[in-house]
Amino acid sequence: MIEDPRLFVGRKDELKAIASRMKGDQPTSINIVGDKHIGKSSLLRHFVRTWEQRVLKNTNRYVVIYLPLRGVDCQTETGFYEAVAKRLLNHVQGWQQRSLQNCWKTKPLNRQAFSDAVKEWKQQGKLPVLCLDDFKSFLDHPDKFDNGFYDNLRSLMDSNALTLVVAFCAI
């Protein structure tokens, strides 16, 4: 994975496409699919580092995070929700932080609490954009991530409360 942003070259069309879908009147989630080691993770990380240069207007509306799903934090549904909440709150600055963090304090942070928090952010004018790397790791664990989990994410996307940029290997 490319760590130094100065070494990231090309993929301008892909970066532009992600940004345009994110900032549309009705944000659209995006799937990035490809073989192993073609740069999906690097593309996601670079987008997260540089998204503000592509969106330009209303950047305070978005909170964009990168989350590798193979990480130990994301082995359960609750672990995923808590990892998302932690990263989102790390990107909220100043006066907004208090009002935006209260909705994430429910313990355990289960499916309903996660949905409620995302909807509260929408009411406060914030759109979480989750760049999720290696989404296939969820699909490999249907006992931990059931259809209700995916239905909930889909419902949040359909209501324009959440945008996902998902990368996974082609099968």
RODO-2510 file (C-alpha; in nm, 4 decimals, decimal comma):
residues 171
     n   res          X          Y          Z
     1     m     0,0000     0,0000     0,0000
     2     i     0,1273     0,3470    -0,0873
     3     e     0,1787     0,5413     0,2357
     4     d     0,3464     0,8538     0,0963
     5     p     0,0846     1,0617    -0,0922
     6     r     0,3590     1,2071    -0,3137
     7     l     0,4079     0,8601    -0,4624
     8     f     0,0415     0,8200    -0,5553
     9     v    -0,0013     0,8909    -0,9255
    10     g    -0,2858     0,8500    -1,1691
    11     r    -0,6368     0,7356    -1,0899
    12     k    -0,7668     1,0909    -1,1327
    13     d    -1,0863     0,9680    -1,2969
    14     e    -1,1556     0,7265    -1,0117
    15     l    -1,0906     0,9933    -0,7473
    16     k    -1,3157     1,2374    -0,9314
    17     a    -1,5916     0,9752    -0,9601
    18     i    -1,5835     0,9003    -0,5865
    19     a    -1,6020     1,2702    -0,4993
    20     s    -1,8813     1,3452    -0,7452
    21     r    -2,0965     1,0611    -0,6121
    22     m    -2,0311     1,1665    -0,2555
    23     k    -2,1250     1,5313    -0,3049
    24     g    -2,4300     1,4882    -0,5254
    25     d    -2,7769     1,5977    -0,4163
    26     q    -2,8441     1,2326    -0,3473
    27     p    -2,5098     1,0794    -0,2413
    28     t    -2,4406     0,7430    -0,3973
    29     s    -2,2298     0,4692    -0,2464
    30     i    -1,9507     0,3202    -0,4530
    31     n    -1,7955    -0,0236    -0,4929
    32     i    -1,4304    -0,0564    -0,5889
    33     v    -1,3730    -0,4088    -0,7130
    34     g    -1,0568    -0,5677    -0,8482
    35     d    -0,7899    -0,8304    -0,8173
    36     k    -0,5462    -0,8412    -0,5269
    37     h    -0,2641    -0,5876    -0,5182
    38     i    -0,3948    -0,3494    -0,7848
    39     g    -0,4170    -0,0504    -0,5495
    40     k    -0,7695    -0,0503    -0,4071
    41     s    -0,6462     0,0214    -0,0541
    42     s    -0,4076     0,2890    -0,1771
    43     l    -0,6904     0,4512    -0,3733
    44     l    -0,9151     0,4603    -0,0662
    45     r    -0,6434     0,5969     0,1608
    46     h    -0,5434     0,8611    -0,0929
    47     f    -0,9050     0,9659    -0,1352
    48     v    -0,9468     1,0052     0,2414
    49     r    -0,6307     1,2194     0,2561
    50     t    -0,7307     1,4425    -0,0365
    51     w    -1,1114     1,4447    -0,0606
    52     e    -1,1402     1,8109     0,0425
    53     q    -0,9418     1,9123    -0,2677
    54     r    -1,2027     1,7411    -0,4838
    55     v    -1,5218     1,8401    -0,3030
    56     l    -1,4282     2,2081    -0,2447
    57     k    -1,7752     2,3307    -0,1365
    58     n    -1,9472     2,2526     0,1929
    59     t    -1,6588     2,0395     0,3158
    60     n    -1,7856     2,0835     0,6719
    61     r    -2,0892     1,8743     0,5714
    62     y    -1,8808     1,5556     0,5361
    63     v    -1,6833     1,3399     0,7744
    64     v    -1,4725     1,0998     0,5678
    65     i    -1,2926     0,8077     0,7303
    66     y    -1,0882     0,5055     0,6220
    67     l    -1,1465     0,1776     0,8008
    68     p    -0,9612    -0,1478     0,7216
    69     l    -1,2108    -0,4226     0,7983
    70     r    -0,9561    -0,6951     0,8594
    71     g    -0,8559    -0,5099     1,1749
    72     v    -0,9201    -0,6666     1,5111
    73     d    -1,1769    -0,3945     1,5919
    74     c    -1,4088    -0,5081     1,3136
    75     q    -1,4519    -0,8766     1,3898
    76     t    -1,8036    -0,8256     1,5306
    77     e    -2,0932    -0,6004     1,4404
    78     t    -2,0615    -0,4022     1,7642
    79     g    -1,6861    -0,3767     1,7135
    80     f    -1,7465    -0,2339     1,3665
    81     y    -1,9921     0,0260     1,4976
    82     e    -1,7533     0,1287     1,7747
    83     a    -1,4578     0,1570     1,5341
    84     v    -1,6663     0,3743     1,2998
    85     a    -1,7832     0,5965     1,5866
    86     k    -1,4297     0,6415     1,7174
    87     r    -1,2904     0,7398     1,3776
    88     l    -1,5814     0,9709     1,2973
    89     l    -1,5459     1,1543     1,6273
    90     n    -1,1704     1,1915     1,5738
    91     h    -1,2503     1,3964     1,2621
    92     v    -1,5024     1,6346     1,4186
    93     q    -1,3499     1,9576     1,5420
    94     g    -1,4349     2,2412     1,7766
    95     w    -1,7821     2,3395     1,8876
    96     q    -1,9534     2,0672     1,6865
    97     q    -1,7801     1,7883     1,8701
    98     r    -1,9994     1,7953     2,1822
    99     s    -2,3302     1,7991     1,9990
   100     l    -2,2186     1,5313     1,7541
   101     q    -2,0640     1,2931     2,0046
   102     n    -2,3538     1,2549     2,2468
   103     c    -2,5494     1,0302     2,0113
   104     w    -2,2613     0,7787     2,0019
   105     k    -2,2490     0,7243     2,3797
   106     t    -2,5062     0,4425     2,3916
   107     k    -2,3458     0,1244     2,5256
   108     p    -2,3326    -0,1214     2,3753
   109     l    -2,3310     0,0519     2,0407
   110     n    -2,5633    -0,1932     1,8680
   111     r    -2,7400    -0,1776     1,5320
   112     q    -3,0262     0,0427     1,6524
   113     a    -2,7966     0,2819     1,8404
   114     f    -2,5702     0,3088     1,5344
   115     s    -2,8694     0,3868     1,3106
   116     d    -3,0012     0,6444     1,5544
   117     a    -2,6603     0,8141     1,5760
   118     v    -2,6188     0,8292     1,1969
   119     k    -2,9707     0,9723     1,1605
   120     e    -2,8950     1,2313     1,4285
   121     w    -2,5862     1,3367     1,2353
   122     k    -2,8004     1,3757     0,9257
   123     q    -3,0365     1,6041     1,1180
   124     q    -2,7339     1,8093     1,2225
   125     g    -2,6147     1,8365     0,8618
   126     k    -2,3317     1,5825     0,8702
   127     l    -2,2846     1,2999     0,6216
   128     p    -2,0529     1,0201     0,7326
   129     v    -1,8578     0,8785     0,4376
   130     l    -1,7123     0,5414     0,5302
   131     c    -1,4289     0,4172     0,3098
   132     l    -1,4304     0,0490     0,4000
   133     d    -1,1352    -0,1592     0,2883
   134     d    -1,1622    -0,5348     0,2311
   135     f    -1,5405    -0,5589     0,2646
   136     k    -1,5175    -0,9252     0,1673
   137     s    -1,3974    -1,0004     0,5196
   138     f    -1,7554    -0,9271     0,6357
   139     l    -1,9007    -1,1591     0,3749
   140     d    -1,6721    -1,4351     0,5005
   141     h    -1,8457    -1,4217     0,8426
   142     p    -2,2226    -1,4551     0,7900
   143     d    -2,2560    -1,5695     1,1518
   144     k    -2,1343    -1,2278     1,2724
   145     f    -2,2695    -1,0026     0,9960
   146     d    -2,6191    -1,1192     0,9048
   147     n    -2,8658    -0,9877     0,6485
   148     g    -3,0045    -0,7445     0,9065
   149     f    -2,6619    -0,5796     0,9258
   150     y    -2,6529    -0,5213     0,5496
   151     d    -3,0193    -0,4188     0,5388
   152     n    -2,9504    -0,1577     0,8059
   153     l    -2,6562    -0,0113     0,6127
   154     r    -2,8675    -0,0101     0,2978
   155     s    -3,1513     0,1698     0,4757
   156     l    -2,9115     0,4383     0,6003
   157     m    -2,7727     0,4814     0,2480
   158     d    -3,1215     0,4955     0,0958
   159     s    -3,2167     0,7736     0,3374
   160     n    -2,9019     0,9706     0,2431
   161     a    -2,7722     0,9494     0,6003
   162     l    -2,4615     0,7464     0,5125
   163     t    -2,2318     0,6984     0,2147
   164     l    -2,0127     0,3924     0,1719
   165     v    -1,7062     0,3605    -0,0497
   166     v    -1,6390    -0,0118    -0,0371
   167     a    -1,3340    -0,1959    -0,1705
   168     f    -1,3169    -0,5710    -0,2145
   169     c    -1,1354    -0,8301    -0,4211
   170     a    -1,3009    -0,9768    -0,7251
   171     i    -1,3883    -1,3396    -0,6784
***
